[in-house]
Amino acid sequence: MNFAKGDRKFNFFSTIATLKIPYDITLQELLECLFPANHVTEENMRKLPRF
């Protein structure tokens, strides 16, 4: 996944996991995590303001 903010570029890869309880389908959860795909993205993330 690629993003840009101003002159900064961000490249991520994602992982998706599901947590399931076999007896109740309504309790299924989906988790997605984004990780920096390179050192440039990691450094650009450190430069962003924190909330």
VOLUM-590338 format. One record per residue (C-alpha): chain; x, y, z; residue in three letters. Coordinates in nm, 3 decimals, padded with zeros to 5 digits. Each point is the difference from the previous one (the first is absolute). Last residue first. Layout:
residues N
+------+---------+---------+---------+------+
| fipa |       u |       v |       w | zaro |
+------+---------+---------+---------+------+
|    A |       X |       Y |       Z |  ala |
...
+------+---------+---------+---------+------+
This chain:
residues 51
+------+---------+---------+---------+------+
| fipa |       u |       v |       w | zaro |
+------+---------+---------+---------+------+
|    A | -00.160 |  01.246 |  01.869 |  phe |
|    A |  00.352 | -00.034 | -00.133 |  arg |
|    A |  00.144 |  00.231 | -00.263 |  pro |
|    A |  00.163 | -00.171 | -00.301 |  leu |
|    A |  00.382 | -00.021 | -00.010 |  lys |
|    A |  00.013 | -00.357 |  00.134 |  arg |
|    A | -00.227 | -00.114 | -00.284 |  met |
|    A |  00.242 |  00.149 | -00.254 |  asn |
|    A |  00.286 | -00.203 |  00.153 |  glu |
|    A | -00.197 | -00.325 | -00.023 |  glu |
|    A | -00.109 |  00.080 | -00.354 |  thr |
|    A |  00.361 |  00.061 | -00.108 |  val |
|    A |  00.112 | -00.322 |  00.171 |  his |
|    A | -00.230 | -00.219 | -00.211 |  asn |
|    A | -00.336 | -00.181 | -00.004 |  ala |
|    A | -00.126 |  00.164 |  00.318 |  pro |
|    A | -00.263 | -00.224 |  00.165 |  phe |
|    A | -00.379 |  00.023 | -00.021 |  leu |
|    A | -00.217 | -00.222 |  00.220 |  cys |
|    A | -00.346 | -00.132 | -00.080 |  glu |
|    A | -00.217 | -00.180 |  00.255 |  leu |
|    A | -00.335 | -00.165 | -00.075 |  leu |
|    A | -00.224 | -00.130 |  00.279 |  glu |
|    A | -00.269 | -00.269 | -00.013 |  gln |
|    A | -00.246 |  00.025 |  00.289 |  leu |
|    A | -00.308 | -00.003 | -00.225 |  thr |
|    A |  00.100 | -00.345 | -00.134 |  ile |
|    A | -00.074 | -00.168 |  00.334 |  asp |
|    A |  00.101 | -00.361 |  00.069 |  tyr |
|    A |  00.330 | -00.007 | -00.192 |  pro |
|    A |  00.153 |  00.298 |  00.178 |  ile |
|    A |  00.214 |  00.174 | -00.255 |  lys |
|    A |  00.292 |  00.237 |  00.014 |  leu |
|    A |  00.103 |  00.117 | -00.342 |  thr |
|    A |  00.340 |  00.134 | -00.094 |  ala |
|    A |  00.103 |  00.240 | -00.276 |  ile |
|    A |  00.355 |  00.109 | -00.065 |  thr |
|    A |  00.094 |  00.317 | -00.181 |  ser |
|    A |  00.296 |  00.136 | -00.190 |  phe |
|    A |  00.076 |  00.368 |  00.011 |  phe |
|    A |  00.163 |  00.265 | -00.218 |  asn |
|    A | -00.005 |  00.364 |  00.109 |  phe |
|    A |  00.135 |  00.290 | -00.205 |  lys |
|    A |  00.073 |  00.346 |  00.138 |  arg |
|    A | -00.013 |  00.313 | -00.219 |  asp |
|    A | -00.343 |  00.103 |  00.126 |  gly |
|    A | -00.160 | -00.310 |  00.143 |  lys |
|    A |  00.017 | -00.296 | -00.237 |  ala |
|    A | -00.146 | -00.349 |  00.035 |  phe |
|    A |  00.077 | -00.346 | -00.141 |  asn |
|    A | -00.147 | -00.336 |  00.098 |  met |
+------+---------+---------+---------+------+
